[in-house]
Amino acid sequence: MSRKPKAKQLSFSLKQKIGIYKERNPRASIRFIAELFDVTYNQARRAITQWKRGELRKTKPRTKLKKIEEIRAELTPDETLERQFHFAVAQLESTANLAADERIRLLESLFSMRKILQNIRLESHIKRVDAGVIKEIVRKYEPNASDDDVIKIYLEAVERWKLQAN
């Protein structure tokens, strides 16, 4: 007794055609569709199921990935982290079939990530503001000081302050 030969795998486009046909002809039986497209009953049933689940819909056009150098030149690390955070939140929002415990775990991670991002934003803001204030103070006493002179004076002041603190 020999086994029945295995049916050939269906192409993606043929599965789509079967799904579309069933959608347009809901009263057509799976056996009729299988004979019409010259496939097995199980292949037709699986293609219809995949179509109903949306697995055979037209795929989105692939986006070309940016090169690392372009990203580094375009964005600061803080801006990159900010974008990734927003992307993760949006991804979580769009995922409907996620178990509650998994969703809670991800939310906890996102909340801690949010705190870290807020601290980074605050630190970078203070640094920018402080740098401008320090430059103005130095230039008040040294009007002709260049940016390099300001940095040098600042570093000297930091060293003196550290020595006094000890």
GROMACS elastic network, one bead per residue, 0.5 to 0.9 nm:
[ bonds ]
;  ai    aj funct       b0    kb
    2     5     6  0.88509   500
    3     6     6  0.87020   500
    4     7     6  0.88992   500
    6     9     6  0.89562   500
    7    10     6  0.87752   500
    7    39     6  0.78886   500
    7    40     6  0.73417   500
    7    43     6  0.87613   500
    8    39     6  0.86461   500
    9    43     6  0.84863   500
   10    13     6  0.82288   500
   10    14     6  0.63022   500
   10    15     6  0.65043   500
   10    39     6  0.81929   500
   10    43     6  0.76047   500
   10    47     6  0.87966   500
   11    14     6  0.52429   500
   11    15     6  0.63510   500
   11    16     6  0.86870   500
   12    15     6  0.52027   500
   12    16     6  0.62843   500
   12    17     6  0.87849   500
   12    56     6  0.73884   500
   13    17     6  0.62228   500
   13    18     6  0.86968   500
   13    56     6  0.85000   500
   14    18     6  0.62374   500
   14    19     6  0.86033   500
   14    37     6  0.83327   500
   14    47     6  0.85978   500
   15    18     6  0.51228   500
   15    19     6  0.61985   500
   15    20     6  0.85996   500
   15    43     6  0.84919   500
   15    44     6  0.77114   500
   15    46     6  0.85862   500
   15    47     6  0.50463   500
   15    48     6  0.76007   500
   15    50     6  0.83046   500
   15    51     6  0.78210   500
   15    56     6  0.73769   500
   16    19     6  0.50644   500
   16    20     6  0.60487   500
   16    21     6  0.84600   500
   16    47     6  0.72984   500
   16    48     6  0.83783   500
   16    50     6  0.88603   500
   16    51     6  0.68248   500
   16    56     6  0.58890   500
   16    57     6  0.75144   500
   17    20     6  0.51035   500
   17    21     6  0.59974   500
   17    22     6  0.85898   500
   17    37     6  0.89572   500
   17    47     6  0.89476   500
   18    21     6  0.51113   500
   18    22     6  0.62362   500
   18    23     6  0.86145   500
   18    33     6  0.72902   500
   18    34     6  0.85607   500
   18    37     6  0.74953   500
   18    44     6  0.68074   500
   18    47     6  0.64804   500
   18    48     6  0.65172   500
   18    51     6  0.83864   500
   19    22     6  0.52254   500
   19    23     6  0.61673   500
   19    24     6  0.86944   500
   19    44     6  0.83723   500
   19    47     6  0.60691   500
   19    49     6  0.78927   500
   19    50     6  0.77648   500
   19    51     6  0.50975   500
   19    52     6  0.74555   500
   19    56     6  0.81070   500
   20    23     6  0.50125   500
   20    24     6  0.61826   500
   20    25     6  0.84446   500
   20    48     6  0.82894   500
   20    51     6  0.76577   500
   21    24     6  0.51998   500
   21    25     6  0.59147   500
   21    26     6  0.82384   500
   21    28     6  0.87304   500
   21    33     6  0.81085   500
   21    48     6  0.89852   500
   22    26     6  0.53692   500
   22    27     6  0.79541   500
   22    28     6  0.67077   500
   22    29     6  0.84703   500
   22    30     6  0.83022   500
   22    33     6  0.77249   500
   22    48     6  0.68677   500
   23    26     6  0.56135   500
   23    48     6  0.84505   500
   23    51     6  0.87274   500
   23    52     6  0.84559   500
   25    28     6  0.55942   500
   26    29     6  0.80572   500
   28    31     6  0.83919   500
   28    32     6  0.65516   500
   28    33     6  0.68484   500
   29    32     6  0.52149   500
   29    33     6  0.63448   500
   29    34     6  0.86211   500
   30    33     6  0.50285   500
   30    34     6  0.60096   500
   30    35     6  0.86148   500
   30    41     6  0.65743   500
   30    42     6  0.87397   500
   30    44     6  0.64329   500
   30    45     6  0.62890   500
   30    48     6  0.86065   500
   31    34     6  0.50530   500
   31    35     6  0.63051   500
   31    36     6  0.85754   500
   31    40     6  0.82934   500
   31    41     6  0.57879   500
   31    44     6  0.80117   500
   31    45     6  0.87603   500
   32    35     6  0.52154   500
   32    36     6  0.60557   500
   32    37     6  0.87082   500
   32    41     6  0.88480   500
   33    37     6  0.61388   500
   33    38     6  0.81958   500
   33    39     6  0.83222   500
   33    41     6  0.82197   500
   33    44     6  0.68351   500
   34    37     6  0.54274   500
   34    38     6  0.57101   500
   34    40     6  0.56342   500
   34    41     6  0.53553   500
   34    42     6  0.83622   500
   34    43     6  0.76450   500
   34    44     6  0.54360   500
   34    45     6  0.82939   500
   35    39     6  0.64121   500
   35    40     6  0.76366   500
   35    41     6  0.81436   500
   36    39     6  0.79434   500
   37    40     6  0.88823   500
   37    44     6  0.83942   500
   39    42     6  0.82984   500
   39    43     6  0.62951   500
   39    44     6  0.65672   500
   40    43     6  0.52024   500
   40    44     6  0.63440   500
   40    45     6  0.86622   500
   41    44     6  0.52598   500
   41    45     6  0.61642   500
   41    46     6  0.86162   500
   42    45     6  0.50051   500
   42    46     6  0.59959   500
   42    47     6  0.84760   500
   43    46     6  0.51684   500
   43    47     6  0.61050   500
   43    48     6  0.86095   500
   44    47     6  0.51365   500
   44    48     6  0.61845   500
   44    49     6  0.86004   500
   45    48     6  0.52035   500
   45    49     6  0.61868   500
   45    50     6  0.86452   500
   46    49     6  0.50243   500
   46    50     6  0.60777   500
   46    51     6  0.85208   500
   47    50     6  0.50913   500
   47    51     6  0.61089   500
   47    52     6  0.86505   500
   47    56     6  0.82851   500
   48    51     6  0.50531   500
   48    52     6  0.62111   500
   48    53     6  0.86849   500
   49    52     6  0.51527   500
   49    53     6  0.62772   500
   49    54     6  0.87157   500
   49    55     6  0.88115   500
   50    53     6  0.51272   500
   50    54     6  0.62816   500
   50    55     6  0.52483   500
   50    56     6  0.62145   500
   51    54     6  0.51053   500
   51    55     6  0.58266   500
   51    56     6  0.51739   500
   51    57     6  0.70090   500
   52    55     6  0.76751   500
   52    56     6  0.83946   500
   53    56     6  0.80138   500
   54    57     6  0.54900   500
   55    58     6  0.87555   500
   56    59     6  0.80093   500
   58    61     6  0.89837   500
   59    62     6  0.84456   500
   60    63     6  0.87533   500
   62    65     6  0.89648   500
   66    69     6  0.83792   500
   66    70     6  0.66212   500
   66    71     6  0.68451   500
   67    70     6  0.53756   500
   67    71     6  0.65481   500
   67    72     6  0.88246   500
   68    71     6  0.51702   500
   68    72     6  0.61506   500
   68    73     6  0.86145   500
   69    72     6  0.50835   500
   69    73     6  0.61229   500
   69    74     6  0.84936   500
   70    73     6  0.51841   500
   70    74     6  0.60038   500
   70    75     6  0.85283   500
   71    74     6  0.50431   500
   71    75     6  0.58362   500
   71    76     6  0.85186   500
   71    80     6  0.84580   500
   72    75     6  0.56128   500
   72    76     6  0.67700   500
   72    77     6  0.78227   500
   72    80     6  0.89492   500
   73    76     6  0.77793   500
   75    78     6  0.79510   500
   75    79     6  0.58846   500
   75    80     6  0.62068   500
   76    79     6  0.52181   500
   76    80     6  0.62841   500
   76    81     6  0.87341   500
   77    80     6  0.50237   500
   77    81     6  0.62113   500
   77    82     6  0.85776   500
   78    81     6  0.51657   500
   78    82     6  0.61651   500
   78    83     6  0.87130   500
   78   117     6  0.79120   500
   78   120     6  0.72425   500
   78   121     6  0.76102   500
   78   124     6  0.87811   500
   79    83     6  0.62129   500
   79    84     6  0.86401   500
   80    83     6  0.51764   500
   80    84     6  0.62501   500
   80    85     6  0.86570   500
   81    84     6  0.50782   500
   81    85     6  0.61505   500
   81    86     6  0.87037   500
   81   117     6  0.76615   500
   82    85     6  0.51598   500
   82    86     6  0.63607   500
   82    87     6  0.86529   500
   82   114     6  0.89774   500
   82   117     6  0.70172   500
   83    86     6  0.51626   500
   83    87     6  0.60960   500
   83    88     6  0.86066   500
   84    88     6  0.61032   500
   84    89     6  0.86345   500
   85    88     6  0.51462   500
   85    89     6  0.62744   500
   85    90     6  0.86569   500
   85   110     6  0.75302   500
   85   113     6  0.74739   500
   85   114     6  0.76397   500
   85   117     6  0.85891   500
   86    89     6  0.51668   500
   86    90     6  0.61620   500
   86    91     6  0.85335   500
   87    90     6  0.51469   500
   87    91     6  0.60530   500
   87    92     6  0.86201   500
   88    91     6  0.50317   500
   88    92     6  0.61815   500
   88    93     6  0.86196   500
   88   110     6  0.79593   500
   89    92     6  0.51551   500
   89    93     6  0.62172   500
   89    94     6  0.87382   500
   89   107     6  0.85351   500
   89   110     6  0.73475   500
   90    93     6  0.50166   500
   90    94     6  0.62149   500
   90    95     6  0.87125   500
   91    94     6  0.52226   500
   91    95     6  0.62974   500
   92    95     6  0.52793   500
   92    96     6  0.81596   500
   92    98     6  0.87646   500
   92   103     6  0.77887   500
   92   106     6  0.80215   500
   92   107     6  0.84434   500
   93    96     6  0.73597   500
   95    98     6  0.64506   500
   96    99     6  0.89741   500
   98   101     6  0.85050   500
   98   102     6  0.66945   500
   98   103     6  0.62604   500
   99   102     6  0.53121   500
   99   103     6  0.61431   500
   99   104     6  0.86882   500
  100   103     6  0.50214   500
  100   104     6  0.61216   500
  100   105     6  0.86022   500
  101   104     6  0.51296   500
  101   105     6  0.62141   500
  101   106     6  0.86849   500
  102   105     6  0.50924   500
  102   106     6  0.62248   500
  102   107     6  0.85790   500
  103   106     6  0.51464   500
  103   107     6  0.60918   500
  103   108     6  0.86520   500
  104   108     6  0.61829   500
  104   109     6  0.86604   500
  105   108     6  0.52075   500
  105   109     6  0.64040   500
  105   110     6  0.87520   500
  106   109     6  0.50539   500
  106   110     6  0.61746   500
  106   111     6  0.86570   500
  107   111     6  0.61059   500
  107   112     6  0.86386   500
  108   111     6  0.51376   500
  108   112     6  0.63243   500
  108   113     6  0.85291   500
  109   112     6  0.52850   500
  109   113     6  0.60968   500
  109   114     6  0.85865   500
  110   114     6  0.60185   500
  110   115     6  0.87129   500
  111   115     6  0.64269   500
  111   116     6  0.87826   500
  112   115     6  0.51662   500
  112   116     6  0.64115   500
  112   117     6  0.87300   500
  113   116     6  0.51265   500
  113   117     6  0.62084   500
  113   118     6  0.86776   500
  114   117     6  0.50511   500
  114   118     6  0.61869   500
  114   119     6  0.86691   500
  115   118     6  0.51210   500
  115   119     6  0.62965   500
  115   120     6  0.87002   500
  116   119     6  0.51220   500
  116   120     6  0.62412   500
  116   121     6  0.86722   500
  117   120     6  0.50193   500
  117   121     6  0.61272   500
  117   122     6  0.85507   500
  118   121     6  0.50898   500
  118   122     6  0.61360   500
  118   123     6  0.85777   500
  119   122     6  0.50902   500
  119   123     6  0.60723   500
  119   124     6  0.85912   500
  120   123     6  0.51073   500
  120   124     6  0.61291   500
  120   125     6  0.84975   500
  121   124     6  0.53038   500
  121   125     6  0.61061   500
  121   126     6  0.86118   500
  122   125     6  0.51121   500
  122   126     6  0.61248   500
  122   127     6  0.85635   500
  123   126     6  0.51988   500
  123   127     6  0.61271   500
  123   128     6  0.86600   500
  124   127     6  0.50835   500
  124   128     6  0.62344   500
  124   129     6  0.86524   500
  125   128     6  0.52075   500
  125   129     6  0.61792   500
  125   130     6  0.84423   500
  126   129     6  0.50728   500
  126   130     6  0.57813   500
  126   131     6  0.82916   500
  127   130     6  0.50709   500
  127   131     6  0.59160   500
  127   132     6  0.85989   500
  128   131     6  0.52086   500
  128   132     6  0.64312   500
  128   133     6  0.87730   500
  129   132     6  0.52885   500
  129   133     6  0.62571   500
  129   134     6  0.86401   500
  130   133     6  0.50149   500
  130   134     6  0.59440   500
  130   135     6  0.83976   500
  131   134     6  0.52026   500
  131   135     6  0.61015   500
  131   136     6  0.86533   500
  132   135     6  0.51456   500
  132   136     6  0.62758   500
  132   137     6  0.87477   500
  133   136     6  0.51544   500
  133   137     6  0.62441   500
  133   138     6  0.87117   500
  134   137     6  0.51056   500
  134   138     6  0.61798   500
  134   139     6  0.85115   500
  134   150     6  0.79675   500
  134   154     6  0.76183   500
  135   138     6  0.52688   500
  135   139     6  0.60898   500
  135   140     6  0.85775   500
  135   147     6  0.78387   500
  135   150     6  0.61371   500
  135   151     6  0.83899   500
  135   154     6  0.87246   500
  136   139     6  0.51017   500
  136   140     6  0.61045   500
  136   141     6  0.89841   500
  137   140     6  0.51387   500
  137   141     6  0.69196   500
  137   142     6  0.86597   500
  138   141     6  0.55327   500
  138   142     6  0.58420   500
  138   143     6  0.77134   500
  138   145     6  0.75774   500
  138   149     6  0.89531   500
  138   150     6  0.63725   500
  138   153     6  0.77683   500
  138   154     6  0.83692   500
  139   144     6  0.69582   500
  139   145     6  0.61152   500
  139   146     6  0.86592   500
  139   150     6  0.78236   500
  140   143     6  0.57860   500
  142   145     6  0.54901   500
  143   146     6  0.88017   500
  145   148     6  0.78582   500
  145   149     6  0.54730   500
  145   150     6  0.63415   500
  146   149     6  0.50471   500
  146   150     6  0.62813   500
  146   151     6  0.87414   500
  147   150     6  0.50025   500
  147   151     6  0.62880   500
  147   152     6  0.86388   500
  148   151     6  0.51188   500
  148   152     6  0.61578   500
  148   153     6  0.86364   500
  149   152     6  0.50097   500
  149   153     6  0.60916   500
  149   154     6  0.84380   500
  150   153     6  0.51965   500
  150   154     6  0.60286   500
  150   155     6  0.86196   500
  151   154     6  0.50154   500
  151   155     6  0.61310   500
  151   156     6  0.85974   500
  152   155     6  0.52466   500
  152   156     6  0.62542   500
  152   157     6  0.86759   500
  153   156     6  0.51356   500
  153   157     6  0.61991   500
  153   158     6  0.86844   500
  154   157     6  0.50910   500
  154   158     6  0.62147   500
  154   159     6  0.87230   500
  155   158     6  0.50307   500
  155   159     6  0.62477   500
  155   160     6  0.87056   500
  156   159     6  0.51626   500
  156   160     6  0.63027   500
  156   161     6  0.86265   500
  157   160     6  0.51170   500
  157   161     6  0.60813   500
  157   162     6  0.86230   500
  158   161     6  0.50300   500
  158   162     6  0.61660   500
  158   163     6  0.86770   500
  159   162     6  0.51359   500
  159   163     6  0.62875   500
  159   164     6  0.87204   500
  160   163     6  0.51497   500
  160   164     6  0.62593   500
  160   165     6  0.86536   500
  161   164     6  0.51329   500
  161   165     6  0.61458   500
  161   166     6  0.88429   500
  162   165     6  0.50745   500
  162   166     6  0.64920   500
  163   166     6  0.54175   500
